Amino acid sequence: MSLSDDAGRGAYRRAKLTRGIIIMLFSLLLTAYVAGPVAWLVSSSLQTEADITAVPPNWLPPRPTLGNFEAIFATTTREVTYETRRQGDPATGRFLPSGAENLLPALWNSFWVGFWVAVLNLAVSITAAYAIAVIHFKGRQAALYTILVTRVIPDIALIVPLFLVMRNLDLINTSLGLIITYLAVTVPFTIFILISYFEQIPRDLYRAARADGCSHVQALRHVYLPLSLPALVASLMFAFLTSWNEFIFALILTQNITSQTLPIVISGFVMDFTTSFSFVNAAGVIAIIPPVVLAMLFERYIVSGLTAGAVKG
Amino acid sequence: MARIRLEAVTKSYGAVTALKALDLDIRDQEFMVFLGPSGCGKTTTLNIIAGLEEISSGEVLFDDRRMTFVPAHKREIAMVFQSYALYPQKSVFENMAFGLRLRGVAQNEITAKVTAAAEQLEIAHLLDRRPQQLSGGQRQRVALGRALVRQPSAFLMDEPLSNLDAALRVSTRSLIKRLHRTMGTTFIYVTHDQAEALTLADRITVMRDGVVQQLDTPEAIYTRPRNRFVAAFLGQPQMNFVDGVIGGNSSQPLFTRGDFAVPLDAARAGRFVGRAVTLGVRAEDMDLGSSGLQAEVTLVSPLGSEQHLDVHVAGVDLVVRASKELRVAIGDTINVTFPNERLHLFDQASEERLAEGEQ
């Protein structure tokens, strides 16, 4: 009797252990899969070109150097010509690809576009989501579906028409053109996130606010927005990151540095005659710093904001 | 302070009609209760008065002002909800002050009004707390206070006591009744609880499927229900109903169903001889004694102050109220009489009350 009990308990313990090991194993695999490329990016940005291309590869920088970053910030004071490029020594990490001087302006462009996309995205989506979630106007369902249907069409199919529209509006090579385009991508999603969040706020709170004397705008400001902070932060992040990472629209709609964003400029370095991996990787590190900082600052809000719509009963 | 009138108000949601040509005249300073089962349109009516729902047709008037298209925030009404609906991010003080702040009232006046209301409601010590730190009863007092600090033209309450436990419900009910007396404001109160309706109301509107069944004083609704629905909805235990016909002749009418026969008043029922009717009689309206129909007791439910007996009378099951002193056991036989003036007669087809008195 007690023997079989012990055996049962032992089997249970073994099963639990096996389960723990399997979960741990897959967690490690997932972490390596997600974090591996980033780790390699950071590691190689601190290596010279020679160390990066060494076989076998150096997982950790054998001789850590900030030379690549210095090279990036030196581009503002140094003119890059065919001659200077020839003089640059790829092995020291001070080799500059053509267009290197565009990196810092592109960083600014990315910020500028991302900032306005994040701000305008919220401004437009909040009011639209409030109207659809709270005010029971006629055509509410139709409005919602129209907004969602715009996201059914793949972006790639929109590129040519979008290019023509932007050209006719004289918005090629402008930040405004990019901002408008990105808003078209982010607004429908954001409206959707905010609607599901607003709909979770008890209807009685809306009725109480209206009875207390709130107009719709005041009800939005005093009741809905303060109670939706997680969703608002998540939307802000989502819009900024979408804009920050976007490649294909920016590639088509911007052709010079007055408006080109970071992904376009960095990808240009790879297409050079000689690719400076050290420089590209250092630029890559700079490109991921803002999203990482934002994500760390608002991590708490992002998790609850993104899952908010999912748990609606 | 306002007299509130609804004239032929209809509200449809697509194909569903929630209110059908509703006419209501709520007097100034009246305590009006909307009573009915869920889905009867009582909350919709309240929302329409508050301006929270648009109407499909008809008019809403406060005194003689046409309010049909006046938005909710300009109607100067105050609301209290079953869910309390306190702003979770604001302190108790700010919850109560919010309506005043929206109207640009000066800070010292706000403080004075909120403090006074808080003292009246005995929540002065809670002003710095957040709603989630309060019990249900305290939250509902804050919600009352939020409505109290303003001078609304009407107080609208949507089942404010339904989330409270039984003891708290009774004490808050008396609090609301006292508030109505001291404030002299029109109160409109929605509930599905007949006890609340009977204790609070000056007049009750009984609703069903978006149609008013009866609008009258609690006493009139209880003693002279206009149809079978109203009769069944009010009263605990529910009124007994027996389907049968009026037999006999016009000078000696008799309600019969098989062996069950009750003589009826000739003046009242004489002209309905031959009609299929439903006899309604409340548990407390039957007399137990030595004469009358023989009834076999099938269940005894003592309630402390009284007892309810399930009895079997000539093939009919009834619930009878008995005093707590009566010693009775299951299987005993008792005698039941049916005093004529306390019987209700409803037409079986239309379920309407049969007209009484002179033709």
Boltz contact constraints between the chains, C-beta under 6 A:
constraints:
  - contact:
      token1: [A, 204]
      token2: [B, 81]
      max_distance: 6.0
  - contact:
      token1: [A, 204]
      token2: [B, 83]
      max_distance: 6.0
  - contact:
      token1: [A, 204]
      token2: [B, 85]
      max_distance: 6.0
  - contact:
      token1: [A, 205]
      token2: [B, 85]
      max_distance: 6.0
  - contact:
      token1: [A, 207]
      token2: [B, 52]
      max_distance: 6.0
  - contact:
      token1: [A, 208]
      token2: [B, 85]
      max_distance: 6.0
  - contact:
      token1: [A, 210]
      token2: [B, 52]
      max_distance: 6.0
  - contact:
      token1: [A, 210]
      token2: [B, 72]
      max_distance: 6.0
  - contact:
      token1: [A, 210]
      token2: [B, 73]
      max_distance: 6.0
  - contact:
      token1: [A, 211]
      token2: [B, 50]
      max_distance: 6.0
  - contact:
      token1: [A, 211]
      token2: [B, 77]
      max_distance: 6.0
  - contact:
      token1: [A, 211]
      token2: [B, 78]
      max_distance: 6.0
  - contact:
      token1: [A, 211]
      token2: [B, 79]
      max_distance: 6.0
  - contact:
      token1: [A, 212]
      token2: [B, 98]
      max_distance: 6.0
  - contact:
      token1: [A, 212]
      token2: [B, 99]
      max_distance: 6.0
  - contact:
      token1: [A, 213]
      token2: [B, 73]
      max_distance: 6.0
  - contact:
      token1: [A, 213]
      token2: [B, 99]
      max_distance: 6.0
  - contact:
      token1: [A, 213]
      token2: [B, 102]
      max_distance: 6.0
  - contact:
      token1: [A, 214]
      token2: [B, 73]
      max_distance: 6.0
  - contact:
      token1: [A, 215]
      token2: [B, 73]
      max_distance: 6.0
  - contact:
      token1: [A, 226]
      token2: [B, 89]
      max_distance: 6.0
